[in-house]
Amino acid sequence: MSEPAAELPISDARDSLADVVSRAHYAGRITYVTRRGQRLAAIVPAEVAEAIERAEDAADVAAAREALARIDAGDTPVPLTELRNELGL
């Protein structure tokens, strides 16, 4: 069972880090690190971060497969220079 999420001001983070990490690991607690009440980052159980990474990887694979299928169906790929210009790179 996981504990409810908590918030921790960044000014207190250094003194509380070991406890916050232990609660993430052992109790499944998510702790949001805040500055002036705004959430800046989160300390989460490793399993949560790993699940997010797996989901992002799966989404990337699905997008690549979709792009390849469109090319196989006759769509013209966007040249890299055009893409860079669109993205302002």
N, C-alpha and C positions, 0 to 999 in steps of 0.2 A: 504494500500500500504506500502511496506517495503522500508526502505532506503538501499542504497548500503552498502556492508560490509565495515568495517573500520579496521584499525590496530592501536594498542595502545602499545607503549613501556612499558614494565613492570615497568620501573622507574617512569612512569607517572600514573600508574594504581591507586595507593592509592588516589591521588588527584582528579581523574576523575571518580571513581567508581560509585558514586551516579548518575551522568549524564549518564554514559554508561548503567547502569541498567535501568534507565528510558527510554532511547532510545530503548533498547531491548524490554521493555514491551509495550511502547506506539507506537513506530514507526516500530517495527519488525526488528530493525537493529542487525546484527551480528557483533561483534567486536572481532577481534583476538588479543590476548595479545602476544606480541613478546619480544624476547631477542636477541639482535644483528641481527635483521632482520628475525629471525626464529620464526615461530608460535609455541607457547607453549600450548595455551588453547584458548577457545572461550567463550564469553559471548553471549548467545543466548536467544531468547524469550522462556519462559517456555513451550509453546505449541510445539516448535521444539524439545526440549529435551524429552518431553512426547511422541511425535510421534516416536522418535528414540527408546525409551524404548519399546513402543508397537510393533514396527517392530522387535526388537531383541527378545522379548517374543514370537512373532508369529513364528520366525525362529527357536527358541528353541523347540517349540511345534511340528513344522513340522519335525524337525530332530528326535525328540523322536518317533513320529509316524512312521517315515520311518524305524528307527531301530527296533521297535517292529514288523513292517510288515516283515522285513527281518528275524527276529527270528521266527515268525509264519510260514514263508516260508521254514524254515529248516536251515538257516544260524546259525553257532555256535557263540555265543557271545564271545567277547574277555574278558578273565579273568582280573580282576582289577589289579592284580600284574603285568601281562604282559603289560597292558596299562601304568601303572606307570613307568615300565622299559623303554618303548618306549619314554615316555615323559621326562625321566630323573628325575623323582620325587622320 
